[in-house]
Amino acid sequence: MKKFSILLFATSLLFSTLSCKDNDDDNTPTVPTDINNPLKSGEISVPVKADPSFSWAPATGSVNLGDLKVNSTNEPLMISIGEGVEAGYRDGGLYRQGQLTSYPNLVARQMGLAGFDQALFEKENGNGTGYLIKKNSAAIPVFDEVTNNLVYTEKGSALMKPYSGKITDNFSAPFGGRNIFAANPAQELAYKNNFYINNPQPAYLSNTNYLWVNGYVNASLFSRYVGAGYNSAWEYAKTITPEIALFETGIDAYILNNLRGGGSGLFGGSEFAWERQILNYLKEKGTKSILATVPEVLDFPYFKWYTYENLIRKTGKPIGIQVSDVSTPAAATSDIIFLPTTNVVNLYNGNFKYSYLTDEDVIRKDEISKPEKYNELLLMWSKQYNQPLVDFYAVYKKVVAGNYVSEDGFKIDPSYPNGNFFSADGLYPSAIGQAVLANEVIKVLNSSYRAQIPLINISNYAAEMSKVK
């Protein structure tokens, strides 16, 4: 097992394949890169992306919400508690347009809700945390990082500019609220900042296209979400009574675990306190909610950029791997998943200076962990708490197999980099991918709560997004 699995996931689940190719994956990047950060070409300034018009969405108050609307006069309060997908994280960052096209916001728009608040980044800070723009045309990406009009108080800071609106209804952030929902986010951010200053992280944690890998964004966003007057999101949540909730958890734990080299199996002793805390809260408040299963993360394009086959073709020789529990390096085999770490990228590009890769550069067969066990728990909780379940595991499988067509006839393409479901980071959904998830949530809301929420016409939506990309 990787040496950091216990540290990171002692109270949670630890956690597999599609060939996501459009172009020849042996195309060596044709743009300059930094040997110490080889997926990154440089920094770039770009205008903040335009907001979608949402002209296609139903008018406020015009939708039959069925049993979701308890009070006949007031708009129901909907909240979202989730992770990177629900926050709108895409292209390796969180920015204003990503927030606006997150599936909770899309669902709220289709429900005709006017009051769903996301602590939206202001237009002048609309590039948010920064994000990545793919610079080359090959299937293996090289990125420029957007560094202007960010939400941080100053360059290099982890502190975000305060939000002046009402407290958010979308409590979602990369890695979710598992370790911060009940904490004081300002104190947590100060602790994390001090920790990383005094404990520089090793190179294998610096995957270029994963900007929250050090844990800052989680605390930074919750500091912005909670604002003045409350010590934690949990303290605020106790003061409200949401009628509707979208609850998604687990996917980022799987993503982060695999980014750092894997670690198989459920973690012994976990009581899933976070999940039960939220489910009990929703039960006590009488909230009508939806849970979501976890997709197979290792199906995602990110984990297909570098393969045994393309590395062998490029290097022309066996690849050695020094694993943590074996004294001598062993030759790589075709069942190993190669991660886009500095070592692997430099090996592919012919710049590798060492004799072998490390355990953190790969996921071995015995380190692969699938989400089925965790999804069984989600199904159990769904029945126990009488809350419906949207099966994102099955949805992603259908998408990845190339078999998903929207109700209006729009073909969903999972390929990378020229498909339309995954964003540039190869992990998170694009704006179109988010619309697919939103429609799946709407289907469950309609069937479970006698609502008549219209589905998003993805053809029309895609046409608009092509104008504001």
NUVEXBA-120191 format. One record per residue: residue in three letters; x, y, z of N, C-alpha, C in turn. Coordinates in steps of 0.02 Angstrom, whole numbers, plus 50000, padded with zeros to 5 digits. Atoms other than C-alpha are relative to their C-alpha. Example, Ala and Ser with C-alpha at 12.3 -4.5 7.8 and 13.67 -1.06 7.14 Angstrom:
# NUVEXBA-120191
ALA500454994150000506154977550390500455006050000;SER499584994149997506844994750357499615005550037;
# end
This chain:
# NUVEXBA-120191
MET500424994050000500005000050000500445006250000;LYS499624993950001500615017649964500065002950069;LYS499844998049933501385025950112499545005350029;PHE500414994649975500145040350124499264998350004;SER500715001750001498505030750110499695000650069;ILE500284999849933498265029250299499905007250022;LEU500044993049980498605047650326499395003349971;LEU500524996250035497325053450199499304997150008;PHE500675003050006495915041050209499824995550059;ALA500145004249943495815033950385499264999850017;THR500715000049985493995038750397499564999649939;SER500405000150062493455036250219500174994049958;LEU499895005550047493385024150077500625001149958;LEU499454999750048494975020349982499794995949940;PHE500225004050053494715015249832500444993850000;SER500134993949980494484999249341499855003349940;THR499564994350015494455003049051499845002049929;LEU500154997450067494075013348893500645002549968;SER499454996850036495345018048763499765006649974;CYS500244993350017495065036848754500485003349953;LYS499524997350049495975041348593499625003349943;ASP500224996950062495645053648453500585000149951;ASN499414999050041497395056448389500524994750017;ASP499445004649987499005046448381500315001750067;ASP499744998449934499525045048562500754999650004;ASP499274999850001501345043548509500255006849977;ASN499774993350019501375061748456500355003350059;THR499644996649948502735069348562499785007350002;PRO500214993049997502195086548626500455004549959;THR499634995750046502705099948503500085007050028;VAL499914993549969502715114448626500514999450055;PRO499495000449948504095118848749499694998550068;THR500245001549933503885111648923500585000450049;ASP499514999849945504785112749090500124992850022;ILE499855007049982505685096449130499754998350070;ASN500255001349933505125098449311499245000350005;ASN500734999550002503315101449262499784999049928;PRO500005000850073503205093649090499325000149966;LEU500654999350032501335094549061499815007449992;LYS500164992850002501395113449079500495003649954;SER499594996250046502015124548939500165006950028;GLY499894993349973501795141149027499375002950029;GLU500584996549973500585154049095499715004449945;ILE500354996250052499305163648995499465004350031;SER500564995749980498085178049017499464999749947;VAL500575000350046496365176148939499415003750030;PRO500604996849974494725185648954499584995050039;VAL500485004249963493465178949079499464997749951;LYS500515002750045492265167448987499325003050014;ALA500664997049994490535174348954499524995350036;ASP500515003949967489055168549057499514997249947;PRO500555002450043487785157248970499395004350012;SER500604995749994486155166448938499454996650040;PHE500545003949970485045152549007499325002049971;SER500634998150032483735159048885499564994049986;TRP500365006150014483225141048856499664997150062;ALA500275002849937482795138049040499295002450012;PRO500694997949985480995138649104499995006450041;ALA500084993949961480355154749179499954998450074;THR500035000949928480485156849367499284998650022;GLY500665001749973479025148549456499524996649953;SER500465002850050478325140549298499984992449998;VAL499925007250005478805122449331499594996450054;ASN500365004249952477705109349415500514995850037;LEU499505003549960478835103349556499704994250040;GLY500305005749967477595090549622500105000250075;ASP499915000549928478005084649798500625003750025;LEU499414996349979479625094749798499825006850028;LYS500214993549975478645110549835499494999150055;VAL500435001049942477915110150010499555006150010;ASN500374993849990477395128350024499755002649933;SER500294998050065476225134349888500185007049979;THR499854993050017476825152349896500745001449993;ASN499284998650001478695151949927500384995049957;GLU499555004450038480055144949815500364995250047;PRO499645004749956480795129049891500755001550002;LEU499284999149992482555130349960500354993549981;MET499605005850020483735118349872500735001350018;ILE499294999649986485495114949932500364994249964;SER499595005350029486905104649860500604999050045;ILE499415001749960488235095749962500394994949960;GLY499645004550044489565088149854500745001649994;GLU499284999650010491305088049782500145004049936;GLY499794996050057492205094549628499495000349944;VAL500495000150055490885089049502499425004850016;GLU500574995749982489465097649596500205007350005;ALA499774993149998490525113249619500065003049930;GLY499894997650068490805114349431500735000149980;TYR499285000450015492665110549434500104996749932;ARG499845002950064493325107449259500625003449971;ASP499394997350031494875110349151500545001350052;GLY499484999249950495955108449305499915005950046;GLY500124994349956495145122849400499275001350010;LEU500694997949989493575131149463499945007349981;TYR500094993150023493005146649372499265001549990;ARG500704997849999491405156649351499564996049952;GLN500435003750047490745148149194499924992750021;GLY500065006849974491115131249271499484999650056;GLN500514999849948490085136049423499305000449970;LEU500664998950031488645141949313499754993849964;THR500205006150036488655125549216500074993750042;SER500015005949956488795114149368499314997049998;TYR500665003150008487405101449366499505002250054;PRO500504997349954486605107949528499695006549976;ASN500284993750026486425125149450499564998849939;LEU500415001750058485775117649288499334997150022;VAL500625002949974484495107549387499565005650028;ALA500384994449971483975123249483499685004249946;ARG500284996150056483745132649319499404996449968;GLN500555003850030482665118749247499394999550046;MET500555000049952481635118849407499665006850004;GLY500274993249997481305137449382500145003550066;LEU499824996849937482165142149545500425006249987;ALA499634993850008482795159949558500525001050054;GLY499594998449941483645159049727500594995550014;PHE499455004649986484955145349708500665003849993;ASP499394996049997486585153849760500614995550005;GLN499395004250000488345147049730500625003850023;ALA499424995749985489465160849800500415000849936;LEU499714999650067489805163949616500585005049999;PHE499454995450008491485171549573499765006249962;GLU500184993850035491235189849524500335000149931;LYS499735000050068491545193649340500735002149998;GLU499314997850001493145202849379500484994850028;ASN499605005549974493755187249471499794993449967;GLY500355005650030492915175649347500434994149979;ASN499575005750015494445164949308500154995850062;GLY500015004149940494295158749486500674997950026;THR499375002749976495695147449542500534999849946;GLY499595001550058496445147749369499814993249972;TYR500165006450031496225133549247500484998749943;LEU499525002150050497095124649105499705000249930;ILE500204999950070496995127248918500484995549962;LYS499595004750037497615113148808500345003749942;LYS499614996250048499015120148698500144996149936;ASN499835004150059499365105648581499394996349975;SER500575003750028498255094748472500054992550010;ALA499915007149991498935077748522499554997350055;ALA500425003249948497995065248631500325000650068;ILE499654998749937499325067748765500085007650006;PRO500044992749999499075085648823500625003550028;VAL499564995149968500195100248862499575006250012;PHE500464994749980499365114848952500355006650011;ASP499864993549973499485133348977499535001150059;GLU500404998749940498865138949148499775007350000;VAL500284993349997497695153949157500145003150068;THR499784997049937498355165949289499755007250011;ASN500274993249990497385182349268499294999850025;ASN500684999449974495765188349347499804994350046;LEU500135005449953495885175749487499635002650061;VAL500404998249942494855175449646500435000950062;TYR499574999449941496355175449763500175007350014;THR499874993149980496795191049860500655002649970;GLU499384998050033498545191349785500334993849971;LYS499655005550032499695180649679500354995650052;GLY499695004749954500245165149772499624998950064;SER500395000749939498945167149909499494994449993;ALA500545004949999497715153549959499355003150023;LEU500594996549974496495166450027499605003049942;MET500434997350052495025170549914499675006450023;LYS500354993849985494195187449904499314998350029;PRO500635001749967492645187850015499415000749952;TYR500614999850040490925184949942499495004350037;SER500454995249967489655198749977499274997949997;GLY500695002250005488075189149934499794995850060;LYS500245004249945487045177650043500414993650003;ILE499625006149993487795161750109499784995049947;THR500135004450057487925148849972499494994650014;ASP500425006049997486665135149936500374993949973;ASN499625005550029487995124749848500644999050040;PHE499425001549958489175117849980500414994549968;SER499605004950036490265108849855500695002849986;ALA499314998050013492145109349832500394993749984;PRO499575005850010493515097849770500174996750066;PHE499925004249940493675083849899499435001050050;GLY500624999549962492015089749971500095002650071;GLY500004997549933491575093850149500204995150053;ARG499875005449953492125077650227500425002250060;ASN499544998149946493525085550328499955007350019;ILE500024992849986492955103650334499305002650014;PHE500684997449994491055105050341499865002450071;ALA500124998149931491065105750531500575004050030;ALA499414996449976492735114950545499935007449984;ASN499954992950016493095133550549500455000649939;PRO499605000350060493685135850370500595004950001;ALA499444995349996494755151250407500574997150040;GLN499485003249959495685141950543500314994249963;GLU499745005650038495845126650432500465002349945;LEU499584997350054496545137150291500665002450027;ALA499384997749970497815145250406500444994150019;TYR499615006049982498335128050469500314996949938;LYS499735003050061498515121150293500565004249971;ASN499504995550027499485136350237500654999250038;ASN499405000849959500695134650382500314993149989;PHE499745006750009500845115850356500404999449936;TYR499665000950064501315116850173500615004549993;ILE499404995849999502535131150204500574996350034;ASN499495003449960503445120750333500134992849979;ASN499935006950023503215104050246499924999749925;PRO500055000150073503595106050061499844993049975;GLN500225006550024502755092149964500484997349947;PRO499555003050049503785079949860499745000749929;ALA500164998750070503815081049672499434995649974;TYR500515004550028502665066149646499285002350015;LEU500664997349986501215076349717499825005849954;SER500094994050040501375089849584499704998649932;ASN500345001050064500235083049448499745006749975;THR500134993350025500075098449339499265001749996;ASN500694998250014498245097249297499534998450058;TYR500435001249943497605094949471500165005150054;LEU499784994249962497675111749556499814999650074;TRP500185000349929496865106549720500344994350037;VAL499705005949970498015091949757500295001450069;ASN499734998449934498775101249906499465001550051;GLY500534999149952497075103549986499795007150014;TYR500184993149987496995122449982499305001849977;VAL500624997550030495485124549869499404998350043;ASN500545002049956494345114949986499895005150056;ALA500054995349944494725126350134499885007149974;SER500084993350028494835141950025499275001349981;LEU500704999150021493095139249953499535000350059;PHE500444999949942492285135350119500075006550040;SER499924993549968493035151350191499575005249964;ARG500424995450040492145160550050499264998450009;TYR500695002049994490545150550069499685002450066;VAL500304999049934490275152850256499955007450017;GLY500024992849988490735171150273499965001650074;ALA500034997749931490485181350430499364997550034;GLY500595001649961489305176550569499944992750020;TYR500035007149984489585157750571500714997250002;ASN499345003049992491055147150626500114994249953;SER499935005850045490705132950504499394999549957;ALA500575001450043489585127250364499474996150038;TRP500465004149961488825114950485499585004350047;GLU500364995449955488365128850607499455003649962;TYR500504996650041487465138050467499454995149978;ALA500495004850025486615122350400499464998550051;LYS500495001449948485765119550566499455005350005;THR500484994549995484875136350548499505000149942;ILE500444999950059484025132350382499634993449994;THR500395006150012482725119650326499924999349924;PRO500065000950073483055114750146499464995049983;GLU500505004750023481615106650055500304994749954;ILE499705004450051482745098849922500765000050010;ALA499275000349996484545092749926500274995049950;LEU499615004550043485765085049803500634998350039;PHE499435002249959487085074749894500424995149961;GLU499535004250036488595067649806500654999750040;THR499395000749961490115060649894500384993849977;GLY499595005850014491565048949863500445000449939;ILE499625000250063492155052549686500705003250008;ASP499354996849994493545064549737500494996150044;ALA499565004449961494205052449867500324994849955;TYR499745004850049494395039749726500505003349953;ILE499554996550046495165052549609500675001450034;LEU499384998149966496435058749736500424993950017;ASN499645006149985496895041349792500374997349939;ASN499695002650061497245036149613500525004849972;LEU499494995350021498175052149572500664998850037;ARG499415001149958499365047449712500234992750000;GLY499725006650010499655029749653499594994250025;GLY500445005549982498185019749718500094997450070;GLY500025003149934497865009149870499344996450005;SER500615003950013496614995049865499584999150062;GLY500455002649949495104990649966499675005350045;LEU500304996049948493944997950095500495000750058;PHE499544999049945494885005350241499694997550064;GLY500275003149940494644995150398499845005150054;GLY500184995749944493725003650541499595006049981;SER500384994150020492865016950438499264999050017;GLU500715000249984491125020750502499605004849957;PHE500344995550047490715033250363499605005350037;ALA500334995049958490315046650491499755005949960;TRP500194994250041490255060450359499344998749965;GLU500605001650037488945051950253499394999650047;ARG500565000849954487865047350402499805006750032;GLN500154993549972488005064850474499545004049953;ILE500404996350048487305072550315499314996749991;LEU500645003450010485965059250291499545000950060;ASN500414998849940485375061150471499755007150002;TYR500214993050003485335079950450499415000949952;LEU500544999450049484255078550294499364996750024;LYS500595003449972483105066250381499665004350053;GLU500284995849947482895077550532499645006249972;LYS500304994050029482495092450420499414998349954;GLY500545002050045481245082450317500145001749927;THR499794998050067482235086350160499924994349950;LYS500035004850055481865077449997500665000449962;SER499334999750029483565072749928500124994549950;ILE499775005050047484475062849797500734998450015;LEU499315002249994486065052749821500254998049931;ALA499715001850065487265048649680500554994850009;THR499465004949997488355033349650500635002849970;VAL499344997850022490205034849610500194996349937;PRO499785003350061490835031349434500684996650009;GLU499335003049999492365020749395500505005249974;VAL499534994650015493705034149401500534997849950;LEU499465002350044494995023549311499774999249928;ASP500244999650069493885024149156500175006849968;PHE499944993150025494305042649139500635000949957;PRO499444999150047495485049049001500675001250034;TYR499384998449965496785055449126500434993850011;PHE499645006149985497255037549167500174996049938;LYS499855003350063497445032948983500525003749958;TRP499524996150040498665046248924500654996249989;TYR499375003850005500185035448960499854992750014;THR500145007149994500085016748934500644996049993;TYR499425004550008501265002148940500204999749927;GLU499855000850072501125000648751500345006349972;ASN499694994150031501505018748707500675001750032;LEU499354998949969502925019848833500534995349973;ILE499535004850029503735004048767500195002049929;ARG499854997850069503585010448589500475006050000;LYS499584994049998504385026948638500704998550025;THR499355001249970505795020048745500384994349968;GLY499685005750032506135003748655500354995350048;LYS499685004449951506634995048815499534998950060;PRO500425001249941505884987548974500005005950048;ILE500074994549952505274999749106500044997150070;GLY499925002349932505864996849283499595004250049;ILE500394996549949504805001149434500254997750068;GLN499805001549932505435002049613499405001150045;VAL500594999349957503944998449725500214999950072;SER499814998849931503925002349909500094993750041;ASP499965006049959503724984549972500444994549969;VAL499535004750032505044976149859500685003349997;SER499334997149994506914978449878500335001749933;THR499684998750065507394977749693499475001949948;PRO500484998150051506554985849542499764994049959;ALA500295005250043505404975049436499805003149934;ALA500204997650066504964976349252499255001349999;ALA500714998450007503304984749213499664994849956;THR500415004550040501914973949142499405003849971;SER500534996550036500434978049031499395001550042;ASP500584998649958499194978049175500115005950047;ILE499854994349958500024992949259499725006449969;ILE500254993550021499215010149249500545005250013;PHE499494994849992500475024049218499675006850009;LEU500284993549985500075040949293500415005549966;PRO499634994650033500545057449209500415004250049;THR499554996649954501835061649341500605002849962;THR499394997250031503435071249307500444994549973;ASN499565005450022504405054949297499744996649937;VAL500285003650057503215046449175500015004449938;VAL500014995450057503035061749063500715000949972;ASN499304999350023504925064149057500264993649968;LEU499815006450031505165045649020499734999749928;TYR500315000050066503965047248873500345004949953;ASN499694994850041504805063148812500754999149989;GLY499285001350009506565055748824500445004250045;ASN499614995849955507105066948968500104996950069;PHE499965003349935507085054149109500724998450017;LYS499295000649981508735054049204500144994250047;TYR499915005249950508445039349320499934993049969;SER500005006950025508505020449305499314996850001;TYR500655003249993506725016549355499495005050027;LEU500554996249971505035023849399499904998050073;THR500145001549931504395024249577499284997550008;ASP500665002649985502855016849659499465005349989;GLU500494994750006501995033849653499865001849927;ASP500104998650071502145034449462499504995349968;VAL500425005250031501025019349435499474997750049;ILE500495003749960499505009949497500074992749979;ARG499935007150015499864991449508499324996550006;LYS500635003650001498514978349484499724998950070;ASP500235001349933498444974549669499835006450038;GLU500174993749968498214993049708499365003149971;ILE500624997450030496674995549600499414998650047;SER500595000749959495104998549700499395002649963;LYS500614998150037493384998849620499485002850048;PRO500494996749957491905009049685499384995850016;GLU500625003849992490634994849686499804999250074;LYS500165001049929490764991749874499705006350030;TYR500264993649975490515010149913499305001349972;ASN500664999050030489055010849791499474995550032;GLU500475004349964488264996149882499785003450065;LEU500184996349939488335006750040499515005749983;LEU500454994650020487535021349949499304997449985;LEU500665003150013486135009849889499664998250066;MET500285001849935485895003550067499735006250035;TRP500224993949967485815021250135499395003049965;SER500584997550038484605026149996499364996750024;LYS500585003749976483415012650055499865001550073;GLN500074998949928483735015550240499685006950014;TYR500244993249989483395034250228499435002049953;ASN500554998950047482055032650093500135006049955;GLN499804994750046482985044249975500224996849934;PRO499845003150065483125040449788500745000849982;LEU499295000450020484775036749703500055000949924;VAL499854999450071485415042849535500644996149987;ASP499455004750010486585029849462500515002849951;PHE499474997150042488055040049397500504994649977;TYR499565005450021489075023949393499774997249932;ALA500285002750063487925017049257500015005249945;VAL500004994750050487805033849169500695000749969;TYR499314999450026489695035549154500194993949959;LYS499845006150038489845017449096499695000449930;LYS500344999350064488585020948958500345005349957;VAL499644994750036489495037048910500664997349975;VAL499345002450017491205028848912499984994749944;ALA500095005050053490565014648802499805003149934;GLY500214996650062490015027648674499274998949983;ASN500695001950013488185022848693499485005150026;TYR500474995349971487425038648767499785005149948;VAL500314995050043486245049148661499455003450040;SER500504996449961485195062748742499304999149970;GLU500705000850022483295062748729499865004149937;ASP500114996050060483415076348596500464997949943;GLY499615002850055484625065748493500725002249996;PHE499314997650001486295073548541500484994450022;LYS499535005449986487745061048536500535002350049;ILE499494998449950488865061248689500634996049984;ASP499375002950022490685057948644500505000050057;PRO499545000349943491865051748783500735000649981;SER499305000350021493455052548679500395006250023;TYR499564994549980494935063548722500555000849949;PRO500234993649972495405076848676499415003249963;ASN500504996750042494065080148544499284998150014;GLY500685001749981492545072948632499655005850033;ASN500394994649970491205082748721499794998750072;PHE500235001449931490935074148889500515002050052;PHE499484998349951492605076448979500315006749983;SER499664993650010493455093149005500744998849987;ALA499305000550019495275096748966500424996250050;ASP499605003549950495895089349130499944992549997;GLY500075007250007495305071949080499694996650059;LEU500295002749940494445069649247499285002250011;TYR500644997049984492965081249265499595001349937;PRO500424999050058491465083549150500065007149972;SER500054993650034491375097649024499315003050015;ALA500674997049992489885109449018499464995349973;ILE500485004850027489015096648908499944993950045;GLY500025005549952489495082649027499575001650060;GLN500414997949943488705092449169499265000049982;ALA500715000150021487095094249068499734992949998;VAL500205007149999487045075249047499834998050072;LEU500125001849930487185073149236499385003550027;ALA500594996449978485885086649266499364996649977;ASN500595003450026484635077649154499864993550037;GLU500095006349963484935061249246499715001450069;VAL500284998149936484585069949411499275002049992;ILE500704997850012483005077949340499544993949990;LYS500405006050011482375060849283499814996850067;VAL500145003249934482525054149461499545004550041;LEU500454995449965481725069749536499284999249975;ASN500685000750028480245067849418499674993550019;SER500305006649985479995049249447499894998950074;SER500045001249928480245050149635499535004850036;TYR500374994849964479325066149680499435002949958;ARG500574998050041477955067449547500075007049971;ALA499874993550030478775082849472499974999449924;GLN500004999650073478715088349290500535005049976;ILE499454995650017480405096649271500244998249930;PRO499785001750068480885097949087500744998549997;LEU499295001550011482515090349029500325005649959;ILE499624995350041483875101348955500034997449929;ASN499885001750070483875101148766500745000949987;ILE499274999550002485715097048752500255002649933;SER499804997250065485795101248567500005007650002;ASN500034992749994485235119048602500515002650049;TYR499514998149949486305120048757500714999849972;ALA499335000650030487855114048663500135005649950;ALA499924994650048487545126848527500165006650035;GLU499854993849963487515140848655500694999850030;MET499355000449968489045134548747500575000849950;SER499474999250051490025134148584500135007449986;LYS499924992850011489755153048574500345003550058;VAL499724996749941490385156848749500604996250029;LYS499455003949973491825144448766500655003950001;
# end
